[in-house]
């Protein structure tokens, strides 16, 4: 089922962070894990889904993504750490 979402992926605990937006989180994370989509996430090996947030509309998801990207690394860590302190890959939870 498609659902707008904002997500953060990384290459390892406390590693490089990639923030993105999608209408199909399962498909997008799969594509990132398989490096199907060229760009930042593929270049830095961001294959672990460590945080995501479903949104009501795509416009809302895009606005939230921009808000997160405008924030500092510390702001992103404050999103990840409370819900996923071990930086576990959440992809399997989506399936």
C-alpha angles and dihedrals in degrees: 000000000000117000127165111247144168117219144181123214130184141184094229142341108308089000133124113325125215120190119198145161130224145163092222113040097181093053094043095050090047089052091049092048091051093044089236091141113063119219141067099338093049093044092054097036096244098172103137119090105215103163139013139168126199116222133198097236137017090241089056091048092051091049090050091048091053090049092052094044090051090055128084127263087257090058090054091048089053088058094049104038102059095051099030110024093163093050089236116182104255096194094099089054089062094057 
